[in-house]
């Protein structure tokens, strides 16, 4: 995978300010534009706050590098690069960055759209089970987002259930948002010191990632993680499980994923083959792209007869669902309609005749109608068989 050269450089590490007394407390004003409302989440690298854009009256999320890492140039550069990455992606399945800056205490921040939803880990932990059609739609949307990143030479490197948010609105198909590109690799960006370390979440790491072979990491590494996520959503359990993170990594590198087995009463053999290929130990044995994986998974679910009715996804494609199965019958129904119209046009019009000719023409007309009716019934029978 090659990446294009970008004209503009990555943002340089910012210099910490001396105003250490400032904090992201509720009510604090940032850049005379954003009023801090509350803390939403805390992570190992950054904290996220809900705020209000005062001029627009719009709620936003502000991600700020936390106090532990804010003084470190390498982490500041990584944080700044994530903002650049998200700013370039501009994809409907990727959280959008609105603004970037530096807080009065010197901490770099980025302002993002505030997404309302639940991450997939929380959803699964709460006992929610997704239908095969829902899983196919989510995999398609994630694959579309990753494809946009890969086209820019970026690899997410930390795709997992926690970094996928499910946003639902009344009357609309669920929309996926992929978040947290904080440890992504960018082919054309400067190599940061931490990139020589092993980063990621053990349960989702591809073998090349688990072994620290960063030069081998490309889009197929994200594909491995996506296959793990798809397996987990379908089965309600991960394909790799052990008592410790090191044991999980050993299993990923030297073992094989668990069998998917029967899922809710349907034969998942074809689906399991797709997932195993997506989680192949060698990246060369996986699908060439994440979209190829998504296509194969949809075909397998469709063949198993469990792909739900078609629903448009944000990638612009419709799921390959029952629409495919109904294509032939729809054509035959059109043929049936055309046959009926043609038959009606070919029958003589009785009112134009009079006298002794009327009974004869009526007899001919009845014969013709009988013939077309038989033909129509035959076409109808073919439609029923085709289904």
N, C-alpha and C positions, 0 to 999 in steps of 0.2 A: 504494500500500500504506500503510495507516494502522496505527499502533501504539497499544496501550492505554496509558493513563497508570498508572504504578505509584505506590503510596502511599509506599513506602520510597525514600529517596534512594540514589544510588550511594555507595559507600564513599569517604570523603575520603582524599587522599594521606596515607600514614603518615609519621611523622617518623623519620628515620634515628637509630639508637641509637649510643651511644658505644662499644659493645663490638665494636670492629673486629677484635679478635683471634679471634673465633668464626668457624668455617668449616664448610661441609657436608662434612667429612671422614668417611670410614668410621668408624663407631663413635660419632660425635657424637650427642647426644641433643637432640631438638627438642621443646619444649613438654612435657617430661617424658613424652612419649607415643610419639614416633617415633624409632627408631634408624636412622641413615643407614647404608646398606649399600654402595652404589656409585653412580658416575656413569653414567647411561644415555645421555644425549645432550646436546649443546650446540648452541644456536641463536643467531641474531643478537640476540634479545630475552631469552631465558631459558635456563636449564639445567634438566635433569630428572634426578632421583635416584631410585633404588629405596630404599625404607625399609621397616621393619617396624613395624606398629602393635602395641606390646607387649601391651596389654590384650586385644586380639583375636587376636594371633598371625597377623595378616593382612598380606600384602605389599601395599604401596601405592606410588604414584608421587608424588613431590613436585616441583612445578614452581616454580622461584624466579626472580625477576627478577635478571638478572646484574649484576655489579658496575658495568658501564658505564652501565646505565640506572637502577639502583636510586636514585641521588640525584636523578633528574629527576622533578619532580612530574607532568608530562604522561604520562610512561611509567608511573609508579606508578598514576596514575588509570586508564590504559588496562588495566593488568594487573588492577587491582581490578575493573574493569568486566567483563573476561572471566570472572572467577570468578562474578560475579553472573549473567551470561548462562548459563553452564554450569549453575549452580545452579537456574535457572528452567526450563531445557529438560527435564531429567529424561526423556530419551528413550532407548530401548534401543540406538539406533544412534549415540548421542553419549556420549563419555566422561563419567563421572559425577564430580562434585566432592563430596568428603566433608567437607573442613574448609578454613579459611583462617586466616592469621595473619601474624605478623611475626617473623622470626628475630632472635636477639640482636644481630646486626650491623645490623639495620634493614631488611634485604631482605624485601619481601613475598613470601609463598609461598601456594600452594594445594595441598591434598592431594587426589589423584584416585585412582580405581580403577586398578590396574596391569593393563593389557591385554597379553596375550601374543599376538603375531602379527607380521605383516610388512606394511609399507606397500606400496601398489601400485606405486610407482616401483621399489622394490627388487625386487619380484616380477618386473616386466617386464624390468628390467635383468639379472636372473638368467636370462632366457630363457623364463620361464613364459608360456604362452599360455592364454587363457581361452576356453572355449566360448561361443557366443552365449547359451546359457541361463544360464551363470554371469554373464556381463556384464549380462544383463537383471535378474537377481536383485540384483546389486550396485547397479545404477542405481536400482532400486526402493527399496532400503534407504536409499541416499543421499538420494533424493528425499523419502522420508518424514522423514528427519532435518531436511532443509532446510525442509520444509513446516512443521514444528514451530517452527523458528527464525523463518520468515517470519510465522507467525501472531502472534509476539510483537514484530513490527516489526524483526527483525534480519536482516541480510544478511551472509553469511559473508565474502565478498569475496576469499577466498584458497583456494577449493576447488581441489585439485590432487591428483595421485597420492600425493605425500608425506604429505598430510593425510587420507588414507583408509587405515585399517589393517584388514587381513583377518585375522580371528580364526577359527581352525579347531579343532574338537574331534572326537574319534573318534565316528562314528555320528550326527553332527549337521550340518545345513546350515551353511555358512560364514556368519559374522555380521560385518557391517561396522561399524566405529566411525569416525565423523567427528571429527577433532580440530582443535585450534588455531584458536580463535575470536579470536585476539589482535588482528586488524585489522578485525574485523567492525564494521559500522555498526549503530547502534541508534537508531531513529527518535525515541524519547522521551528518550534520554540527552543529557547536555550535549555540545556539539560540541567535540572536542578539537582542539588546534592542528594535530596531524599529519594530521587527517582532511582538511585542505585540500590535502594532497599526493597524489601518485599512489602507491597501494599495490597490491601483488599480485605475481603471477608472470607474466612476459610471455606465455608460451605459452598461458596459460589466461585472460588478460584479455579481457573484452568490450570492444568499441570505445568505449563510453561511459566505461568505467573507464580504458582506455589513454589517453584524451584528458583525463582529470582532471575529467570532468563528473559530479562526485559527487552533484549534485542529481538526476541521471538514474538513479542506481543503485537497483535494487530487486530483487525475487526473480528477475526475468528475467536479471539479470546473473549470478546463480548458475547459472541454467539454461544460459547460454552455456558456462560452465566445465564443467558436467556433460556437455554434449554433446561438448566437446573430450576429456574423460576417456573417455567411451564410445567415441568414434572411436579413440582411442589404444589402448584395450584390445582392440577388435575387429581393428584393422589392424596392431597392433604398432609403430606409428609415429604421430607427432603430425600433426594436420591443417595446422598452421602450422610451418614450419621455415625458418631462415635462419642466417647466420653470426654474427649479433649480436642481442642483445635489442632494440635499436632497429629493426633490420631486421624482426624478427618483429612488433613493434608496428605498423610501417608496413604490413606485409602484412595484419594483422588489421583495421586501419582502412580501408585502401584496396583490399585484394585479396579473395580468396575462399579457403575451405579447399580442401585437396587432395581429389581424388576418392578415394572409398573403394575403388572397383573390386571385382573378384571377390575374395572372401575364402575361402580354403580350399575352393574348388570350389563355392561356392553363390552364387546370384544376389543381390547386395546392393543392387539398384536401389532397392527400396522403403525399405530401411534408410538408404541414403544420402540420400534425400529428407527423412527425419525428422531426420537429423543436420544437414543443411544448414539446415533451418528452425530448429533449436535454436541454430545458430551464425549466424543472420541478423545482418547488420550493424545493422539497426534493431531495437530491442527490441520494437517494436510488431508486427513480423513473426514473432516467436517465439511459442511456445505460451504460453498465459495463465499456466500454473503449471508447476512442475517435475514434479508428478505427471501433468499432461497429457502432458508430454514422455515420461515413463516409460511411460505407457499406449501412446502412439503407437509407441514403439520396440518394445515387446512385440508389438504387432499386426503390425508390419512383419517382425519375426523369425519370428513364427508363420506369416505368409503365405509366407515363404521356406522354411518347413518345417524350420527349424533350431533351434527353441525346444525345449529338452530337457524331460524329464518334469517335472511340477509339483513345486515345493518351496515350503513355507510360508516367508514372509519375516517379519521382525520388525515390519513395518508392519501385519500382520494380513491382508494380501491374499495370495492364491495366484497364481502366475504364470499368465497366460493361455496355456496350452500345449496339449499333446495332449488334455488333458481336454475342451477345447472341441470338438475334432474327434470325440471319442468319445461326445458327448452323445446324438446321434441313434441310433447303434447300441445304446447302453445302453437307451434307451427301447424300441427294437425287440426287444431280447433279452427285456425284461420282457413285452412283448406276446406274444412267442413262448411264453414260459413260461405266461402266462395262457391262451393258446390251447390249449396241451397239457392244462392242468388242466380247462378248460371241456370239451374233447373227452372227457376221461375221465369227467367227471360226466354227460355226455349219453348215453354208451353204456349200454344196458341191462345189468343184472347177470344173467348166465346161470344161476348156481346157484339162483336163486329159481324157475326154470322146470323143467318135467320133461316126459317123454314126447316126442310128435311135435313139440312147440313148440320144443324146443331147437335142432334144425338150422335152423329158419327164423330164429330170433332170432340164432343164430350167424352166419348169412348177412348179416343186417341189420347186426349189430355190425361184421363185417368191412368192409362197405361204408362205414359211418360212420368207422371208423378210417382207411380208405384216404383218405377225403375230407379228414379233419383232417391226415393226413400230408402230402398235397399242399399244403394251405394252409400248413402249417409250413415246408415246403420253399420255398414261394414267399416267405414272410416272411424266411427265412434268406437267400435270394438277394438280397432288397432290402437286408438288412443288409450283405451283402458289397459291393453297389454303393455304399451310403451311405458306406462306409469310404473 
